[in-house]
C-alpha cells in the first residue's frame, strides 16, 4: 500500500526533460517542485539531488527524505500529474518533519493538493 510502484517513478532522461521543459516550477528554500499534467492516468514522480549538494551519501540521504515526504503524502496529491522534486543545499542538515512541511506547502502553492 505504501510502496512506490515502479510504474509511478520517472526514470528515463527524456521523461525528466519533458517535465523540466514543459512543466511549471515552484520553489522554496529546501526544494524545487516541477509539475506537469501527465498523459498517464496516474501521475509519476522523480527525485533529484545535484552534485553541488555533496558526496553520494549526502545526495542519497536528501533523496530518501524527499521520497518519504512524497510517499506519505501522495494520497493528498491530485492524480494525473508528473512531479520532479529537487533537493536544495539547505535541506542537507534538516530533519524529516521540516522537509515534509516544506513539501506540503509547496504542493499547495502549486495547486496540486486534492480537495477533501
Backbone as a chain_set.jsonl record, in Angstrom:
{"seq": "XXXXXXXXXXXXXXXXXXXXXXXXXXXXXXXXXXXXXXXXXXXXXXXXXXXXXXXXXXXXXXXXXXXXXXXXXXXXXXXXXXXXXXXXXXXXXXXXXXXXXXXXXXXXXXXXXXXX", "coords": {"N": [[0.815, -1.196, 0.0], [1.889, 1.261, 0.806], [4.178, 1.422, -0.644], [6.122, 2.791, -3.312], [5.289, 2.155, -6.544], [6.961, 0.803, -9.44], [5.983, 1.75, -11.854], [5.12, 4.243, -11.211], [7.26, 5.915, -10.976], [9.483, 8.28, -12.309], [12.041, 7.609, -14.525], [13.551, 7.683, -16.901], [15.675, 9.795, -18.843], [14.513, 11.336, -20.892], [11.896, 11.631, -20.019], [12.247, 13.092, -17.668], [13.336, 15.42, -18.811], [11.156, 16.324, -20.316], [9.349, 17.103, -18.319], [10.877, 19.086, -17.06], [11.134, 20.945, -19.179], [8.497, 21.565, -20.113], [6.906, 21.797, -17.902], [5.715, 23.538, -14.912], [7.487, 25.394, -12.427], [7.962, 25.445, -8.919], [9.238, 26.833, -6.017], [10.951, 26.71, -2.867], [12.915, 27.34, 0.042], [14.049, 24.861, 0.556], [13.542, 22.974, -1.45], [12.8, 22.322, -4.965], [9.959, 22.135, -6.957], [8.777, 20.603, -9.771], [6.092, 20.599, -11.985], [3.901, 18.907, -14.12], [1.145, 18.32, -16.173], [0.069, 15.06, -16.625], [0.166, 12.531, -19.198], [-0.472, 10.031, -18.57], [-2.808, 8.04, -16.687], [-2.378, 7.769, -13.966], [-0.266, 9.775, -11.982], [3.297, 10.407, -12.166], [6.462, 10.362, -10.465], [9.622, 11.908, -9.844], [12.874, 12.065, -8.378], [15.527, 14.21, -7.462], [18.898, 15.174, -6.826], [21.393, 17.342, -7.04], [24.938, 17.334, -7.896], [26.166, 19.382, -6.583], [25.268, 19.361, -4.008], [26.744, 17.613, -2.448], [28.664, 14.708, -1.492], [27.95, 11.268, -2.543], [26.668, 9.982, -0.412], [25.398, 12.038, 1.015], [23.731, 13.1, -1.016], [22.083, 10.882, -1.516], [20.808, 10.642, 0.971], [19.32, 13.012, 1.018], [17.601, 12.519, -1.15], [16.231, 10.314, -0.1], [14.85, 11.519, 2.032], [13.165, 13.277, 0.586], [11.731, 11.421, -0.949], [10.373, 9.992, 1.032], [8.77, 12.006, 2.153], [7.1, 12.507, -0.029], [5.948, 9.955, -0.391], [4.41, 9.474, 1.924], [2.524, 11.437, 1.699], [1.249, 11.271, -0.712], [-1.381, 10.56, -1.15], [-2.766, 12.888, -0.84], [-2.284, 14.333, -3.086], [-3.209, 15.45, -6.298], [-4.32, 13.271, -8.932], [-2.839, 12.234, -12.057], [-0.669, 13.895, -12.55], [2.63, 14.715, -13.273], [5.562, 14.831, -11.369], [8.615, 16.368, -10.355], [10.921, 16.386, -7.834], [13.341, 18.332, -6.492], [16.102, 18.451, -4.453], [17.539, 21.025, -2.406], [20.459, 22.87, -1.264], [19.988, 23.748, 1.397], [18.517, 21.756, 2.617], [20.087, 19.732, 3.526], [21.042, 19.362, 6.261], [18.68, 19.162, 7.649], [15.754, 17.917, 9.382], [13.238, 15.289, 9.001], [10.569, 16.189, 9.493], [10.557, 18.936, 8.947], [11.174, 18.886, 6.221], [8.949, 17.526, 5.23], [6.826, 19.307, 5.913], [7.597, 21.48, 4.357], [7.362, 20.361, 1.802], [4.578, 19.881, 1.666], [3.573, 22.504, 1.807], [4.641, 23.511, -0.553], [3.325, 21.944, -2.448], [0.685, 22.813, -2.082], [1.01, 25.436, -2.873], [1.538, 25.008, -5.556], [-0.898, 24.126, -6.332], [-1.786, 21.476, -6.455], [-2.927, 19.934, -4.545], [-5.37, 17.712, -3.396], [-8.878, 18.365, -3.196], [-10.63, 17.974, -0.266]], "CA": [[0.0, 0.0, 0.0], [2.688, 2.476, 0.935], [5.354, 1.377, -1.507], [6.033, 3.429, -4.621], [5.462, 1.151, -7.593], [7.911, 1.207, -10.479], [5.305, 2.498, -12.916], [4.841, 5.589, -10.709], [8.518, 6.637, -10.803], [10.157, 8.743, -13.522], [13.41, 7.107, -14.551], [14.264, 7.999, -18.137], [16.093, 11.177, -19.027], [13.569, 12.057, -21.748], [10.729, 11.984, -19.212], [12.683, 14.196, -16.814], [13.48, 16.614, -19.641], [9.819, 16.803, -20.683], [8.79, 17.815, -17.165], [11.668, 20.302, -16.885], [10.893, 21.9, -20.268], [7.107, 21.956, -20.318], [6.2, 21.944, -16.637], [5.903, 24.754, -14.123], [8.318, 25.143, -11.252], [7.634, 26.125, -7.675], [10.428, 26.636, -5.187], [11.142, 27.333, -1.566], [14.305, 27.278, 0.477], [14.536, 23.499, 0.708], [13.362, 22.133, -2.635], [12.126, 22.844, -6.149], [8.956, 21.19, -7.424], [8.371, 20.774, -11.167], [4.777, 19.985, -12.142], [3.403, 18.826, -15.492], [-0.023, 17.457, -16.321], [0.547, 13.804, -17.2], [-0.649, 11.81, -20.175], [-0.874, 8.798, -17.897], [-3.921, 8.187, -15.765], [-1.745, 8.022, -12.677], [0.912, 10.621, -12.096], [4.59, 9.805, -11.852], [7.301, 11.254, -9.67], [11.059, 11.715, -9.919], [13.612, 12.736, -7.312], [16.858, 14.592, -7.924], [19.788, 15.911, -5.934], [22.565, 17.64, -7.86], [26.256, 17.069, -7.322], [26.569, 20.501, -5.725], [24.849, 19.102, -2.633], [27.797, 16.926, -1.709], [29.012, 13.381, -1.993], [26.826, 10.372, -2.804], [25.965, 9.693, 0.836], [24.537, 13.19, 1.287], [22.705, 13.169, -2.065], [21.129, 9.795, -1.296], [20.007, 10.979, 2.147], [18.367, 14.042, 0.595], [16.572, 11.862, -1.967], [15.407, 9.493, 0.793], [13.937, 12.43, 2.729], [12.163, 13.741, -0.376], [10.896, 10.273, -1.318], [9.498, 9.683, 2.161], [7.776, 13.084, 2.236], [6.121, 12.261, -1.094], [5.274, 8.676, -0.183], [3.409, 9.563, 2.984], [1.533, 12.472, 1.387], [0.782, 11.169, -2.097], [-2.838, 10.46, -1.184], [-3.294, 14.256, -0.863], [-1.888, 14.977, -4.337], [-4.099, 15.147, -7.413], [-3.833, 12.259, -9.871], [-2.608, 12.72, -13.412], [0.336, 14.955, -12.519], [4.023, 14.284, -13.154], [6.314, 15.701, -10.465], [10.03, 16.16, -10.059], [11.273, 17.083, -6.604], [14.789, 18.528, -6.486], [16.585, 18.944, -3.171], [18.467, 22.155, -2.405], [21.537, 22.841, -0.273], [19.5, 23.993, 2.754], [17.834, 20.586, 3.155], [21.076, 18.723, 3.919], [21.116, 19.086, 7.699], [17.347, 19.3, 8.238], [15.049, 16.685, 9.71], [12.133, 14.896, 8.139], [9.343, 16.974, 9.686], [10.713, 20.194, 8.218], [11.098, 18.565, 4.792], [7.547, 17.199, 4.935], [6.056, 20.556, 5.95], [8.002, 22.251, 3.191], [6.771, 19.702, 0.633], [3.133, 20.116, 1.682], [3.354, 23.91, 1.452], [4.971, 23.668, -1.97], [2.235, 21.333, -3.219], [-0.477, 23.702, -2.049], [1.383, 26.584, -3.704], [1.417, 24.563, -6.943], [-2.304, 23.839, -6.602], [-1.983, 20.063, -6.785], [-3.485, 19.245, -3.389], [-6.762, 17.31, -3.621], [-9.919, 18.94, -2.344], [-11.201, 16.904, 0.567]], "C": [[0.859, 1.26, 0.0], [3.881, 2.523, -0.006], [5.094, 2.128, -2.812], [6.265, 2.361, -5.68], [6.358, 1.701, -8.694], [7.25, 2.015, -11.581], [4.994, 3.93, -12.493], [6.103, 6.427, -10.544], [9.083, 7.022, -12.166], [11.599, 8.262, -13.475], [14.19, 7.601, -15.757], [14.536, 9.487, -18.266], [15.086, 11.962, -19.862], [12.305, 12.443, -20.987], [11.056, 13.135, -18.26], [12.749, 15.487, -17.619], [12.129, 17.184, -20.051], [9.195, 17.593, -19.54], [9.545, 19.118, -16.934], [11.292, 21.358, -17.923], [9.473, 22.444, -20.292], [6.335, 22.188, -19.024], [6.448, 23.294, -15.987], [6.737, 24.407, -12.904], [7.862, 26.015, -10.092], [8.774, 25.823, -6.714], [10.257, 27.27, -3.816], [12.599, 27.101, -1.178], [14.898, 25.866, 0.412], [14.439, 22.632, -0.546], [12.713, 22.902, -3.768], [11.19, 21.746, -6.632], [8.581, 21.545, -8.856], [7.093, 19.973, -11.376], [4.365, 20.03, -13.609], [2.205, 17.888, -15.514], [0.391, 16.228, -17.126], [-0.4, 13.272, -18.265], [-1.178, 10.52, -19.557], [-2.044, 9.082, -16.959], [-3.402, 8.495, -14.362], [-0.53, 8.905, -12.909], [2.172, 9.857, -11.751], [5.421, 10.837, -11.097], [8.767, 10.886, -9.86], [11.732, 12.529, -8.829], [15.015, 13.029, -7.804], [17.594, 15.355, -6.833], [21.088, 16.117, -6.706], [23.873, 17.406, -7.135], [26.75, 18.198, -6.438], [26.197, 20.272, -4.266], [25.943, 18.437, -1.814], [28.066, 15.565, -2.309], [27.768, 12.495, -2.092], [26.014, 10.076, -1.55], [24.973, 10.812, 1.145], [23.409, 13.269, 0.263], [21.653, 12.085, -1.874], [20.253, 10.051, -0.084], [18.942, 12.004, 1.792], [17.247, 13.405, -0.225], [15.673, 10.966, -1.12], [14.404, 10.349, 1.548], [12.811, 12.89, 1.802], [11.199, 12.618, -0.75], [9.905, 9.939, -0.206], [8.418, 10.743, 2.327], [6.701, 12.89, 1.172], [5.291, 11.019, -0.783], [4.149, 8.77, 0.842], [2.33, 10.604, 2.709], [0.951, 12.353, -0.012], [-0.728, 11.03, -2.198], [-3.497, 11.841, -1.204], [-3.029, 14.97, -2.182], [-2.807, 14.515, -5.454], [-3.475, 14.111, -8.344], [-3.631, 12.888, -11.245], [-1.606, 13.85, -13.499], [1.714, 14.313, -12.396], [4.776, 15.305, -12.315], [7.79, 15.35, -10.508], [10.33, 17.009, -8.834], [12.792, 17.123, -6.529], [15.191, 19.121, -5.142], [17.572, 20.086, -3.341], [19.454, 22.023, -1.246], [21.017, 22.95, 1.168], [18.863, 22.764, 3.393], [18.801, 19.568, 3.76], [21.032, 18.384, 5.408], [19.769, 19.206, 8.402], [16.727, 17.933, 8.477], [13.846, 16.452, 8.815], [10.916, 15.8, 8.281], [9.404, 18.303, 8.948], [10.591, 19.967, 6.712], [9.652, 18.269, 4.399], [6.677, 18.45, 4.919], [6.347, 21.414, 4.728], [7.384, 21.678, 1.918], [5.271, 19.972, 0.551], [2.818, 21.552, 1.284], [3.619, 24.152, -0.029], [3.882, 23.063, -2.857], [0.992, 22.211, -3.213], [-0.22, 24.959, -2.871], [1.22, 26.248, -5.187], [-0.03, 24.243, -7.32], [-2.581, 22.395, -6.962], [-2.503, 19.253, -5.603], [-4.952, 18.944, -3.678], [-7.685, 18.088, -2.697], [-10.57, 17.811, -1.571], [-12.699, 17.02, 0.691]], "O": [[0.577, 2.212, -0.728], [4.523, 3.565, -0.143], [3.986, 2.102, -3.346], [7.323, 1.733, -5.709], [6.494, 2.914, -8.854], [7.889, 2.878, -12.183], [4.639, 4.753, -13.338], [6.033, 7.541, -10.024], [9.156, 6.19, -13.071], [12.299, 8.487, -12.488], [15.376, 7.907, -15.641], [13.733, 10.323, -17.851], [14.826, 13.13, -19.575], [11.704, 13.477, -21.277], [10.244, 14.04, -18.069], [12.275, 16.53, -17.167], [11.971, 18.402, -20.127], [8.581, 18.635, -19.767], [8.931, 20.145, -16.643], [11.146, 22.534, -17.588], [9.265, 23.644, -20.471], [5.226, 22.721, -19.052], [7.275, 24.084, -16.443], [6.704, 23.28, -12.408], [7.439, 27.157, -10.267], [9.22, 24.68, -6.612], [9.515, 28.237, -3.642], [13.413, 26.703, -2.012], [16.105, 25.702, 0.233], [15.179, 21.657, -0.683], [12.153, 23.981, -3.572], [11.57, 20.577, -6.707], [8.122, 22.654, -9.127], [7.015, 18.806, -10.99], [4.47, 21.07, -14.259], [2.246, 16.799, -14.943], [0.997, 16.353, -18.191], [-1.603, 13.529, -18.236], [-2.207, 9.992, -19.979], [-2.24, 10.208, -16.502], [-3.922, 9.369, -13.668], [0.15, 8.782, -13.927], [2.124, 8.798, -11.125], [5.112, 12.028, -11.097], [9.113, 9.714, -10.015], [11.214, 13.563, -8.408], [15.627, 12.204, -8.481], [16.997, 16.076, -6.033], [21.8, 15.154, -6.99], [23.908, 17.295, -5.91], [27.655, 17.999, -5.627], [26.752, 20.919, -3.378], [26.051, 18.676, -0.611], [27.744, 15.297, -3.466], [26.664, 12.928, -1.762], [24.794, 9.933, -1.624], [23.826, 10.543, 1.502], [22.254, 13.482, 0.633], [20.462, 12.34, -2.049], [19.069, 9.714, -0.101], [17.792, 11.883, 2.215], [16.074, 13.717, -0.019], [14.476, 10.865, -1.39], [13.244, 9.965, 1.697], [11.643, 12.89, 2.19], [9.992, 12.839, -0.855], [8.741, 9.639, -0.47], [7.267, 10.411, 2.613], [5.517, 13.089, 1.445], [4.066, 11.04, -0.902], [3.07, 8.211, 0.646], [1.323, 10.648, 3.415], [0.23, 13.247, -0.456], [-1.303, 11.353, -3.238], [-4.672, 11.951, -1.553], [-3.496, 16.091, -2.382], [-3.144, 13.335, -5.547], [-2.257, 14.075, -8.522], [-4.188, 13.943, -11.548], [-1.674, 14.675, -14.41], [1.94, 13.472, -11.525], [4.641, 16.509, -12.529], [8.166, 14.189, -10.675], [10.029, 18.202, -8.802], [13.451, 16.084, -6.505], [14.682, 20.168, -4.741], [18.346, 20.115, -4.297], [19.296, 21.174, -0.368], [21.56, 22.305, 2.065], [18.685, 22.738, 4.611], [18.368, 18.636, 4.439], [20.989, 17.206, 5.763], [19.722, 19.338, 9.625], [17.112, 16.935, 7.869], [13.482, 17.292, 7.991], [10.292, 16.145, 7.278], [8.403, 18.745, 8.383], [9.973, 20.768, 6.01], [9.188, 18.715, 3.35], [5.874, 18.631, 4.005], [5.439, 22.001, 4.14], [6.934, 22.429, 1.053], [4.753, 20.263, -0.528], [1.894, 21.791, 0.507], [2.901, 24.912, -0.679], [3.558, 23.62, -3.906], [0.318, 22.338, -4.236], [-1.138, 25.488, -3.498], [0.813, 27.097, -5.98], [-0.347, 24.106, -8.502], [-3.523, 22.116, -7.704], [-2.518, 18.023, -5.651], [-5.69, 19.811, -4.147], [-7.324, 18.425, -1.569], [-11.006, 16.816, -2.149], [-13.328, 16.198, 1.357]]}, "num_chains": 1, "name": "protein.A"}
